[in-house]
Amino acid sequence: MSENQQKQDSSVRPKKPLEVAMIRPSVSNNTGHRRQPWGALSPDQLPLKGDAKETEELEEEDGEELDEILLEILGGLTEMFPERVPSGAGAAFDLSRLCGSKTVQISQGLLVDWDHLLHDPGSPPCPSRSVETASVATEKPFQARGAGSGQRFDLRMALRALWGSLGLLRLLWCLLPQTGYVHPDEFFQSPEVMAEDILGVEAARPWEFHPSSSCRSVLFPLLTSGCAFWLLRLWEQWGPWPGPVSGYVLLVGPRLLLTALSFALDVAVYHLAPLWGAERWNALVLLSGSYVTLVFYTRTFSNAIEGLLFAGLLVLVSPRLAGSPPPRKPAPGPWWHSWLLGGIVAAGFFNRPTFLAFALVPLFLWSTCGAADPGFKSLAKKALALLPGVSLVAAVFVAVDSWYFSSPSRSSTLVLTPANFLYYNLDPQNLARHGTHLRLTHLAVNGFLLFGTLHARALRAAWQQLQACLWAFAQMGFLRALWRQSLLSGPRSPLLLFYFMPLALLSAFSHQEARFLIPLLVPLVLLCSPQAQPVTCKGPLVLFNVLGALFFGCLHQGGLVPGLGHLEQVVHAPAPPSLPTHYTLLFTHTYMPPRHLLHLPGPGSPVEVVDMAGTEDQVLCQALNNFTRQPACQVAGGPWLCRLFVVTPGTARPAMEKCHFPLKSETLLFPHLTLEDPPALSSLLSGAWRDHLSLHILELGEKPDNVTEKPLPTIQP
């Protein structure tokens, strides 16, 4: 090379290495050695067009990252060739101004001919060829480095502020509190039982927590609702205002603890998003803005604990699965990693045995990833590594359950609650008592009910992946395609498996409730927030989550919890000591009332709570006659003043008129909607629509034969 040419080259080359932002700090090649990140290379060290071997490696290893790299490379080109960039701060960088070609879409991917750029400065570099990537096409031209960085910074700050606002909403709505009643299990699988054990209040213990049919482990209820009630007990005894706490505190205490734990999901997504090629703050906003997080993860559901454990499992296995291909002989991790992973699996299994459906794919991929000979040997070796953690945590659960369910009348035996759970739920007749559903209910109904358009996007991505797999099978054959692991190339394939495999396994059971799928929220938001792509369908998604939060958080059975608060004030109101009062609280056509919210003392309480469920009108009238004619009541010559309250939704209010009882007072609690007895459309269009969407608390009087009923005016609380 002549001296003039050398001077010309030196004037073109930058004085310092071109800085290029990378998603990962380094990339591995097929030999297990680490390449330097492109950000540490100068332009003459970058892969050239003629280097076919390096280009082939880029196609295989870096296809998912190529678009993001090119944005930064082309931003650097604007600094090297400012005369070819449109004037003005923040002006758009059109590729046609650089090489005379049409604007190239991000979806095509480019390899720049650096040799042509550095040795022929009179002509700008043009794309050497196209490489297909998994990105979605965009019609926007590439942005100059300064303008794009500023816009990305502003967008990231806006997303951070939005995530913080949604997190604050999650906390405040828990304290408000939410009035909706999603399912009886949110009370009767944790706080109802722990309130009786720790606070000594009257409660209705479900059959799963009886020693004769112990199907639920008690350790997680003790750690959540139990800890909250233990602190409330200390407050009652040693607080600055000693005395019994209110039903509001009994409701909010356990929920507040679960709400605090729900932020572990945000921490998990924060760490998982870069590993799986997701935009971190988009994923966090999708997570915090979902009504599943706002409603289900702030309540004492065992499914919420299951979701937290599943997120922790993904955090532990993802560094090995995501990112660049691991070397053939990966370095062993710390000993506690496998122990912790095994402990999470055991804890999830004792909490809900269905946790194995969520853990199956992550554990399988973790066991085979990087193995020289993936097969039974590799699986057995990894299973043995999990065994110490599984054994230790399982021993703790068995010991606590055996202690809790033991009684002086029974000989001390080991209690295996997961075994009892499986024995009960594998019987189709037992599942039929709780309701049977079609096998496609999770896929066709519950997924859309919980996640809306995100579930639709996952179905679309799964269909595209299925088409790609069928094409690979047709081109290479089934075994060869599996051997080359082409089905799991890129971050989207494992995320699809994390989402759809548990859904398919849970669909094998005939009893399918929507809340069983809430642990799938974490892989779903990672799947639906890829980098360099905006979140689509924002308007419908926001509307869907607002409606879901209002329906399940406020409207669905929304009058029952406030109604219990109203009745708590009634039964705890001061009464003349010379006139003892007996209260009968009868609930009909509502969910089971959690009695611990009434804060009644143990046995011997003058308050009787009766749950009539969806009984027929004739049976209801006969029960009311029996309660008003009790021998202890004054109307029958007894010493007690008997007060009878009936709690019923507005749609079942006409049934009370058939019983012909005098009405002393009536209280309406709005809103309240029961899907078991929904209001007719004509009633919602009438002037009395508010009555049909309210919970009615009726105080009935005695029914002597000569009483003439005169309805009293309605009382609005």
ZIHU-V505691 format. One record per pair of residues at least 24 apart in sequence whose ideal C-beta (glycine too) atoms are under 6 Angstrom apart, sorted by sequence separation. I is the first residue (numbers start at 0). GAP is how many residues later the second one is. D is the distance in whole Angstrom. If there is no record, write none. Layout:
BEGIN
I:GAP:D
I:GAP:D
END
This chain:
BEGIN
108:24:5
498:24:5
581:24:5
582:24:5
583:24:5
584:24:5
585:24:5
586:24:5
587:24:4
669:24:4
16:25:4
17:25:6
98:25:5
227:25:4
315:25:5
497:25:4
498:25:6
588:25:6
648:25:5
651:25:6
668:25:6
97:26:5
227:26:5
650:26:4
667:26:4
668:26:4
98:27:4
193:27:5
28:28:6
106:28:5
494:28:5
648:28:6
650:28:5
105:29:6
224:29:4
227:29:5
106:30:4
198:30:5
559:30:6
567:30:5
666:30:4
189:31:4
193:31:4
197:31:4
312:31:5
464:31:6
494:31:6
104:32:5
105:32:5
193:32:5
197:32:6
311:32:5
494:32:4
587:32:6
665:32:5
223:33:6
563:33:5
26:34:6
190:34:4
194:34:6
461:34:5
556:34:5
664:34:5
189:35:4
193:35:5
261:35:4
308:35:5
623:35:6
663:35:4
570:36:5
663:37:5
102:38:5
461:38:6
616:38:4
620:38:4
66:39:5
258:39:4
308:39:4
660:39:4
661:39:4
69:40:5
257:40:6
329:40:4
457:41:6
616:41:6
649:41:5
650:41:6
22:42:5
257:42:6
649:42:4
660:42:5
65:43:5
254:43:6
267:43:4
274:43:5
583:43:5
652:43:5
254:44:6
263:44:6
270:44:6
320:44:5
325:44:4
327:44:6
341:44:4
345:44:5
649:44:5
22:45:6
305:45:6
316:45:5
340:45:6
661:45:6
253:46:5
264:46:5
271:46:6
275:46:5
304:46:5
305:46:5
312:46:6
319:46:6
342:46:4
346:46:5
648:46:6
649:46:6
93:47:5
267:47:5
274:47:4
337:47:4
341:47:3
345:47:4
349:47:4
661:47:5
274:48:6
309:48:5
320:48:6
337:48:6
341:48:4
345:48:5
647:48:6
662:48:5
665:48:5
666:48:5
91:49:5
92:49:5
301:49:6
305:49:6
312:49:6
316:49:4
319:49:5
338:49:5
662:49:6
92:50:6
301:50:5
338:50:4
342:50:4
646:50:5
664:50:6
666:50:6
20:51:5
92:51:5
19:52:5
645:52:5
19:53:6
644:54:5
643:56:5
89:57:4
17:58:5
581:58:4
588:59:6
579:60:5
580:60:5
581:60:5
582:60:5
583:60:5
584:60:5
585:60:5
586:60:5
587:60:5
588:60:6
441:61:5
578:62:5
190:63:5
588:63:4
48:64:4
441:64:6
449:64:5
352:65:5
441:65:5
448:65:5
47:66:6
66:66:6
77:66:5
47:67:5
65:67:5
77:67:6
449:67:6
634:67:4
45:68:5
66:68:5
73:68:5
349:68:6
352:68:6
438:68:5
445:68:4
348:69:6
352:69:6
457:69:6
62:70:5
74:70:3
441:70:5
453:70:5
42:71:6
440:71:4
445:71:6
456:71:5
58:72:6
450:73:6
176:74:6
435:74:5
453:74:5
627:74:5
176:75:5
224:75:6
436:75:4
627:75:6
433:77:5
48:79:5
430:79:5
430:80:4
173:81:5
173:82:6
452:84:5
562:84:6
173:85:4
219:85:5
452:87:6
452:88:5
588:88:5
451:92:4
562:106:5
561:107:5
11:109:5
190:109:6
189:110:4
558:110:4
185:113:5
188:113:6
557:113:5
558:113:3
185:114:5
557:114:5
185:115:5
554:116:5
555:117:6
554:118:5
162:121:5
166:121:6
158:122:4
162:122:5
165:122:4
161:123:5
165:123:5
169:124:6
173:124:5
155:125:6
162:125:5
158:126:6
219:131:5
562:132:5
216:133:5
562:134:6
360:136:5
558:136:3
360:137:6
360:140:5
357:144:5
356:145:5
356:148:4
356:149:6
291:158:6
357:161:6
320:173:6
218:178:6
216:180:6
218:181:5
217:183:6
216:184:5
217:186:5
213:191:5
210:194:5
210:196:6
216:200:5
213:201:5
213:203:6
214:205:5
213:206:6
214:206:5
214:209:6
309:209:4
306:211:5
310:211:5
302:212:5
306:212:4
63:213:6
305:213:5
276:214:4
275:215:4
302:215:5
295:222:5
291:226:5
291:229:5
286:238:5
285:239:4
282:242:5
282:243:6
285:243:6
282:246:4
281:247:4
277:248:5
275:250:5
278:250:5
277:251:5
278:252:5
281:253:6
276:254:6
290:254:5
289:255:6
293:255:5
288:256:6
290:257:4
294:257:5
290:258:4
294:258:5
31:295:4
27:296:4
31:296:6
26:297:5
27:297:6
23:299:6
246:318:5
246:321:5
249:346:6
250:346:6
249:347:6
246:350:4
246:352:6
243:355:6
133:356:6
181:370:5
179:372:5
179:373:5
179:374:5
177:375:5
178:375:6
179:376:5
180:376:4
179:378:5
178:379:5
180:379:5
180:380:6
178:382:5
178:383:6
203:391:5
202:392:5
201:393:5
202:393:5
200:395:5
135:397:5
200:398:6
201:398:4
200:399:6
201:400:6
194:401:4
191:402:5
199:402:5
201:403:6
191:404:5
183:407:5
186:407:4
183:408:5
180:410:5
63:426:5
67:464:6
66:465:5
END
